[in-house]
C-alpha cells in the first residue's frame, strides 16, 4: 500500500512546501512561454543558412552565463537566506525578460496577420547580449531549485526525495500547461509578443517565495555567518564572484575525490544535456524544417514535460521501494534510444499538427526516465553531502558540487550545441535534415545511452537491479542527522570557536 507522501513532513515544512510549489508553478509557466518564444524568434530572425548554428551560439551564451549565475550562488547562499536570493534572482529575471517585448512593440511589432509574423524593426543581434544577461538570473534560479529543499526539510533523504518529487510534479504540471499554452500564444500573438505574461509571473513567483520561513537550524547558521563578516551588499556580491574559482575547485575536488561522486558527471550532467538538447534544439529543428511550423515544437515540449510529471510521480510514491537513483538512471539510458524515430520520420505536411502530437506522446517515456533519475539523484546528492556541510564553510559543499555539475553540463551544451547546429544547417543547405538527424539524434543518443549505463555500475553495491544502498549513503531519518550535527557543534564549542571572542579565531 502506498503511504501518504506528506506524512513525514511537519506543519512548518508543509507550509513552506506549499509556498515554494506555488512559486515554482508560476515560474515554470512563465518560463515555458519565454524560452519557447525566444527559440522560435531566433529561428525566424536569424539567417536561414546558419539558423541552428546561431541558435546554438545564442543558447550556448545563455548557458555560459547561467554558469556564472550558478557559481555565484554557492557563496551567496552561505551569506543570505536562500529564499531571499531566490526571490531576488527571479524578480530580476522578470524585469529583463520584458525588454525584448518592449523593443519589438516600440519598433513597430504587431500580432501576426493571416499567419504571417510581423516583427518590429530591430537587429536580431540584440538577442545575444540580452539573452546572455538573462542567463545569469536563470542560472541562479535553476541552481537554487536544486539546493533549497535542504533549507526547507533538512537533510532527511526520505523527506528530500518526497519533496523533490512533489515539487517536480507541480513543476511539470505547470510546464506541460505552459508549453501547450505557449503554442496558442505564439500562433496568435507572434513569437516576440507571446511571452508578455512571463515578466508578471516571474515577479509573482519572487513575491511568493519571499514568504518561505527559515528552519531553526538555518536561522542559527545565519546568525553565525552574520558575525563572521560585516560588509555592504555590493561588497558581499562582489565577494561572491571572487569565490568563482574557489567554488569550482571545491566542487571539482569533491566530485573527483572518490568513487562515491565521480559517476555524477555521466550520471547527472550528461543526461541533463541530452534532455535539454531534445527540447531546445532537436524539437525546434524538426518542427521548423520537417513540419514547417516552428510553434509545433512547444507541443512536443509539452509531451516531454508530461513525461517528467509521470516520472516524478513514480519517485514520489515508490521512494521507500526504490531507494537509490540507479534503477531510474538505467531506465533513462534505455529511453534515449527512442529518439532514433526522428531521422526516419517523413510526415505528411497536411497532417503536421497530428504528427506533432504523436511525437509529444513519444517523448513521454523518454522524459519519464530522465525525470525519475533526476529527482532521485538530486536527493542522493543532497543526502550524501549533508554530513560534510558545516556552518562555517566558506563555500557550501552542496552548492559547490551542484554548481560544478551544472557548470559542466553548460560547457558541454555550449560546445556540442554549436557543433551539432552546424551539422543540421549543413544538411538543411542540401534541402533535407534527415541525414543530420541520424548523427545528431540517433548516434549521439546511443553513445550517451551506453555511457550512462556504464556509469551506473561505478558506485559500490551497484550491481543489484534495485540496490538498497550505494556507497554507504543510507536512508536516514532526521534524528540521526540532528545528532551528527549536534556532535559537530559540540566539537566546535570544545575548540573554543564559540567563546566570548568567537570570531577572531574563525577569521584568522
WOQUI-V801092 format. One line per field, one symbol per residue. phi: phi as a letter, one per 30 degrees, with the letter a starting at -180 (. if undefined). psi: psi as a letter, one per 30 degrees, with the letter a starting at -180 (. if undefined). burial: I if it has 16 or more other C-alpha atoms within 10 Angstrom, else O. A space follows every 10 residues. Layout:
BEGIN
phi = ???
psi = ???
burial = ???
END
This chain:
BEGIN
phi = .ddddcddcd dddddddddd dddddddddd dddddddddd ddddddeddb eddddddedd deddddeddd dddeddddcb eedddddddd ddeddddddd ddddddcjdb debhicdbdd cbdddddddd dddeeddddd ddddedcded dccicddddd dddededddd dddddddddd ddeddddccj ddcededeed dddddddddd cddddedddd ddddddddac addddddddd dddedddddd dddddcdadd cddddddcdd dddddddedc bdddddddcc dibedddddd dddddddddd dddddedbdd ccdbddeddd deedddddde dddccbdded cdddddddde dddedddedd dddddddddd ddddcedcdb ecddbeeddd dddddddded ddddddeddd dddddddddc jaceeddddd cddddddded ddddddcddd icdddbddab hiccdbcddd dddddddddd dddddidbdd bdcddddd
psi = kklkfgefkl eeeeeeeeee eeeeeeeeee eeeeeeeeee eefeflkefg efeeeeeeee eeeefeeeee efeeeefffl keeeeeeeee eeeeeeffee eeeeefggkl lkjhfkkjll ilkfffeeee feeeeeeeee eeeeffefef fegagjeeee eeeeeeeeee efeeeeeeee eeeeeefefl eefegefeee eeeeeeeeff gklkleeeee eeeeeefekj lleeeeeeee ffgeeeeeee eeeeegflfe feffeffeee eeeeeeeeef eeeeeeeeee fgjeffefee eeeeeeeeee eeeeeefgef ejflfeeeee eeeeffffff fefgkilkef heeeeeeeee eefefefeee eeeeeeeeee eeeefefgkk fgkekkeeee eeeeeeeeee eeeeeeeeee eeeeeeeefg fkgeeefeee edeefeeeee eeeeefgelk hffleikfkk hgjljlleee eeeeeeeeee eeefggfhaf iefeeee.
burial = OOOOIOOIOO OOIIOIIOII IIIIIIIIII IIIIIIIIII IIIIOIOOOI IIIIIIIIII IIIIIIIIII IIIIIIIIII IIIIIIIIII IIIIOIIIOI IOIIIOOOII IIOOOOIIII OOOOOOOIOI IIIIIIIIII IIIIIIIIII IIIIIIIIII IIIIIIIIII IIIIIIIIII IIIIIIIIII IIIIIIIIII IIIIIIIIII OIIIIOOIOO IIOIIOOIOO OOOOOIIOOI IOIIOIIIOI IIIIIOOOOI IIIIIIIIII IIIIIOIIII IIIIIIIIII IOIIIIIIII IIIIIIIIII IIIIIIIIII OIIIIIIIII IIIIIIIIII OIIOOOOOOO OIIOIIIOII IIIIIIIIII IIIIIIIIII IIIIIIOOIO IOOOIIIIII IIIIIIIIII IIIIOIIIII IIIIIIOIOO OOIIOIIIII IIOIIIOIIO IIIOIIOIIO OIOOOIIIII OOIOOOOOOO IOOOIOOOIO OOOOOOIIOO OOIOOOOO
END
